[in-house]
Amino acid sequence: MSPSLDLRENREFATEIKFQVSQSVAEEILAWARGRMSPDPNGAGSMSDSYQITSLYFDTEQFDVFARNGSFGRTKYRVRRYGPSEIVFLERKLKTGGLVTKRRAAVEVEELRRLAPEEADPGWPGFWFHQRLIARRLRPICQITYRRMARVSMTNYGPIRLTLDYDVQTLPVRELAFETSAPGTVLSAGEVIVEMKYRVDMPVSFKELVERFGLNAKRVSKYRLAVVALGLASEPVQAVAQKAVPENPVCLTS
């Protein structure tokens, strides 16, 4: 489940559950995870489990993605970069029935200019992504940057992944380029976004984590937080509570 350098075009369905916790609780969770899970295969730092993520998010002039209008409410399109890499990923994140799948294409950062024309090039790996930007009239809205700590493990149902996102910041953007010099608006405000990702049923280790730290799942979107923080749309963020442990687990292999 480590996406950092994964060049597969399609990612399998998985369940994602998110939490927002204080910095102090996040450090306890991270210590817990480091004692029980392996570092992300593509991580760096002293514990080999951290990396920087910067993403450009897209929306329409009417902010249909933000408002979750129709099919816009199930998909997000973004360009994701890991650290200072010259390779970026064109991604579509699709959520269906509470399950998430991703499609992505790897291109060089200088190729982002190819997303500007009104006609997509069928010979380019980012053709499908460009086609959808055109069809949905999507344009770059903001850049979101954060530091991610990631741990992974294997269960009988496949890999599981725990991530903690620190220092979330955003900038408004209008161009298909990453901004590296200007400071961003802080979104995290001393809090850390924790995410559990797994297939089939929630693993015992995650249930233990939820119980031990009294975690309450909520519906949180970095993109929605960014739009509100930048004053691009006035609709308030609605944090919809989720059950930490699904009552009726769904088999994701069917």
N, C-alpha and C positions, 0 to 999 in steps of 0.2 A: 503493500500500500504506500510505499514511499514514492511520491510523484516527481521528486526533484529532477532526475535525469531520465525518467521513464519516457521512451520514445514511442510507446504503443499508441496507436491512433484512438483506440477505444478502451475505456476503463469499465470494469464490471460494476453492477449495481451494488450499493452498500447502504447501510443505515448510518446516518450521522446524527449525533446528539450533542448540543452545545450548552455550555454553562458560562456564566460570568462570575468571577470570584475576585477577592481582594488579592493584592500582591503577596501578602503574607501567607494566605491559604494556597496560592499558586506555588509558592516555594515549597510548601509541605507536600503538595501533590507531586511536584517534580521530583522531590527526594524519594517519595514513595515509588514513583515510576522507575527511577534509576536503579532502585533496588530489586525490581521485578521484571523489567522489560529491557530489551536491547536498544542501543542507539540507532537512529535512522541511518540506513546504509550510506546516505549521501550527506550526512551531517558533518559539521566541523566544530571547532572550539575545543576547549579542554576536555569536555566529555563526549565529543564527537556526535552531538545531537542537536546542533543549532545551525540555522541559516537565515538569511535575509530574503524576504519576499517583497516584490514590488509588482503591482498589477494595475493595468489601465482598464477601467470599466466603461461599458457602452450603454446608452439609453436613447430613446427618441426625444425629439424636441418637446413632446408632451409628457415626458417621463413615465411612459407606460410600464417600464420594468419596475420602477420605484412604486407605482400605484398598483402593481400586480394585475394589470388589465388583461383578461383573457389568457392566451398562451404566453404572454410576456411574464406572467406571474410564475411560470414553471421553468423558465430558462434565463440564464445569465451568460453574456458573452464578454470575454475579457482577454487581455494579453498579459501573460505572466512571465516574470523574470526572476531568476534565482541569483542573488548576489550581483556581481558585476558581469555575469556571463554574457557573451555575445550571441548566445542562442536564447530565443524566447519561445513561448508556447502560446499558440492561438487556441483558446479553449471555449467550449460550450459546456456549461453545467446544467443538466436537466434533472428536475425533481419530479418524480411521478409516484403518487401514493405513499409518500414519505421516504421513498428510496431515491438515492442519488447515483447518477452515472455521468461520465465525462467523455467528451471527444476532444482530441487535441492534435495539433500539428506543430512540429518544430521547424522554425525558420531562423535565419540570422536577423539580428536586431535591425540591421540596415535595410532589410526587406520590408519593414513595416510601411514604407512609402508606397508599396504595391497595393495597400488597402485603400488608397485615396481615390483612384479612378472610379468612374461610374460603371465600368465593365470589368468583370472578373476574368482572370487568365486561367483557362482550364488546365494548363500545363504546370501550374504552380501548386506546391503542396498545400498552400493556404486557400486554394480555390473555393472549397466548400464554406469556409469561414467568411471569406469576402462576399460570396453569394448571399449569405444570410444577413450580413450587415446591410447590403443593398436592399434586399427584399423587405427587411424590417425597418429600414430607414434609421439605422443605429449610428450614433456618433460618439466619439470619446467624451466622457463627462468628468471623470476624476481619476486621480492616481492614489492608490492606497499602499502604504508601506508598513511592514511590521517585522519583528524578530520572532522567529518560530523555534520552539524547542519541541522535538519529536522523538517518541519512543515507540518501538514496534515489538510484536510478539506473535507467536503462532499458536493456534488452537485447533481443535478437531474439525472446525468448520472453516479454517483458513486463517489468513493474517488479520490481526487487529492493530489499531494505531491510536495513539494518544498524542494530541498536540496542545501546546500552550502558546498563545500569541500575545507578545508583549509590545508595548510602545507603538500602538497603532496610530498612524498619522495619515492625513489626506491633503491633497492639493487639487484645485480645479484644473482641468486641462481642456484644450480645444484641438490640440494637434496629436498626431500619431507618433509620439516620442516620449521618452522617459525624462523627467525632470530630476536632476541629481544635486542641484545647488541650493534651491530655495527650501526653507524650513516649512513643515506642514502643520496643519491644524491637528491638535492632539484629540483622538477619539476615545482612548482607553481611560483617561482620567483616573489613573491609579488602579484600574481593574485589568484583569487578564481574561482572555477568551479561551476557554478549555473546550476541546472537541474530542469526542470518542467516535471512532469509526470501526464498524464490524459488519460481518455477514451473518445471516440467520438469527440466532438468539444472542442477546447480550451475554458476553462471557462472564464467568464467575468473578474474575479479577476486577472487571468494571463495576459489577454489582457491589463488590466489597468497597471499591473506591467511593461510589455514590453514598453508601451507608456510612463509611468512616468519616467523611467530610461533610455529610448532610447536604449534598448537592441537589439543587433544584434546576432542572432543565428549563431552558427558555428559547424562544425563537429569536435569534439575534443575527442580523446581517450587517457585515462591515459596510457594504455598499449603502444600505439605507441610513446607517449612522452617519456616513460621509455626506450624503445628500442633505440631510438635516443640518449637520454642523456647518456646511458651506453655505447654507441659506438658499439652496437651489430649488427646494420645494418645501412647502409649509406643513405638509401632512406630518403629524407626530408619529414617532416610532411606536408601534404597538408590540410590546413584549408578550407573546402568547405562550402561556405555560404548557409544557409537555410533561408526559409521564416519563420518569427516568428509566423505568423498566417497562417496555411495552407489554400490555396484557395478552395480546394475541400475536406472537412472533410470526413473521412472514418468511417463508423459505425463499431466499434470494437466488437459488440455483435453478428455479423452474422457468 
